[in-house]
Amino acid sequence: MNTYDGLLLVGFGGPEKPEDVMPFLENVTRGRGVPRERLLEVAEHYHHFGGASPINSHYRALLAAIRKELDEHGMPMPLYWGNRNWHPMLAETMLKMKQDGVRRVLAFVTSAFSSYSGCRQYKENIAAARAVVGEGAPEVVKIRVFSEHPAFLEVMRQQAFDALRRLPSDLRADALLLFTAHSLPMSMANTCRYVQQVEEASAAVARLLKRGAYRVVYQSRSGPPSQPWLGPDILDALREYHAEGGKAVVIVPIGFVSDHMEVLYDLDEEARLLCEELGLTMIRAGTAGTHPYFVRMVRELILERMDGGGVIPGLCTLDCCPPPAKPAARQG
């Protein structure tokens, strides 16, 4: 059995007060050439909720739930938390682990699906943090993505089922399930299994629910209009469904593990407002959050890596999720 000195929760991070918002967004978009006007537009989404994202609070709650789960199963490993874009930053956490004498840890990244931004980029962030700390920085082994894990699929089934039950009884049978995930630039989507995994997970949840009426859509795209991104966009899909005579929709945010800004604003605000304008009855299903099955899944993934035997499905290969190719420079 492989031995590890602890578990590192690796997150995206988010601002926790108004003055954090712009520095956070600048971290997220550094090197991508995003106009300041767009940053100010996105900043308003955060200020709409008091200038804070709930994502860091979710990480704290998830850590507490994992701690309880591990303790109850006789696995008292130390837990750490580091973010890509906001404090506690990965380099800060890596230094703390070094000071604690940690030599080798498992990393759980809160992304269910494979993509450059959801998989390999986190591995690059970890490597960069280790380089900052230098000699004595702990070795970090990333746990695989979990899109097909039975516990994750069962969590999403339960959340979708509960949402369906909140619909008026006369609308449930014909309601459409819309599974939504974060859109990606096509240049990134074409280098990974993201679309396949999102579609397979959505189909699996629909089967568990015995629902034939479902669609997979994407949301929260950014970047210039000239850059192709994954679609259909959720707002376009809602308009299309209404035009077809649809009456009710359950939105299942299968691509998001917590109720952070892209769920609270893009779904609970923008999508809900559109549904009200169209006369569609909309219910938004919950995310995985700290559901007991999701927390159990984390423990099972830890044990899977500790056992280290056989072939582990979904394990990252050396060439997985390469960065998207940069567009060729225009001539003349």
Residue, then its C-alpha position, 0 to 999 in steps of 0.5 A: m500500500n502507498t503511504y501519504d502524509g496528508l490530503l491537499l484540497v485544491g480549489f479555484g478560490g474566490p474573493e471574500k470581500p469587495e476589495d478582493v474582487m478585482p485582484f481575484l479576477e486579475n489573477v484568473t485572467r492574467g495573460r489572457g488579454v481580457p479587456r478591463e471592461r469585461l472584468l468590471e462587468v464580471a465584478e458586478h456579479y460578485h458585488h451583486f452578492g456583497g463582493a464575495s463568492p461562497i466558494n471558499s466557505h464551501y471548501r471550509a465546509l467540505l474540509a470539515a466534512i472530509r475530516k469527520e468522514l476520515d476520522e470515523h473510518g480510522m484515517p486520521m490524515p492531516l488535511y490542507w487546502g490551497n487555491r489557484n487564484w485566491h488565498p490560501m494560495l497553493a504556494e502558501t499551503m505548500l510552504k506550510m506542509k513543508q514546515d509541518g514535515v509533510r513529504r508526500v500528499l494526495a491532492f483532491v481537485t474539485s473538478a469532476f471532468s477532464s480538461y486543461s483548466g480542470c485537470r492539467q492546469y491544476k497539476e501545473n499550478i501544483a508544480a509551480a507552487r513546489a518550485v516556489v517552495g524549493e528544496g523540501a517541497p512535498e511530493v503531490v500525487k493528484i487523485r483522478v477525476f470522478s465523473e463516472h464515480p457511482a457516488f457522484l452520480e447518485v448524488m446528482r440523481q438525488q439532487a435532480f429527483d428532489a428538484l423534480r419533486r418541487l415542480p407542480s405535480d401536473l408539470r413533472a412528467d413532461a419537464l425537461l432535464l437540462f444538465t449544464a456544465h461550464s463551457l470551454p473554448m473549442s480549442m480546449a474541448n478538442t484536446c480532452r474527454y470533457v464533452q464525452q464525460v459530461e454527456e456520459a455522466s448526464a446520460a447516467v443520471a437520466r437513466l437512474l431517474k428513468r427520464g428520457a427527456y434531457r439535454v446537455v447544455y453549457q454556460s458561463r462562456s467568456g472570451p471574444p465572440s470570435q472564439p468558438w466555445l462549446g454549446p448550446d448555451i443554456l439561455d439559447a436552449l431555454r428559448e428553444y425549449h419554450a418555442e417547442g411548447g415546453k412548460a417546465v425545466v429542471i436545471v441540473p448543474i452537473g459540472f459544478v460541485s458547489d453553489h458558487m458564483e457561476v451557479l448563483y448568478d448565471l443560473d439562479e439569476e440570469a436563467r431564472l429571469l429568462c424563464e420568468e420572461l418566457g413563462l417557463t417553470m424552472i427549478r434548479a437542482g442542488t450541487a454535490g456540496t457536502h452531501p454524505y455520498f460525495v464526501r464518502m466518494v472522496r474517502e474512496l478515492i483516497l483509498e483507491r490511490m493508497d491501494g495502488g493496485g490494478v488499473i484505476p479508471g479515469l487516471c490521468t495519463l502523461d499526455c492528458c488534457p494538453p493546453p489548447a493551441k494558440p492561434a497562429a499569428r496573422q500575416g500582413 
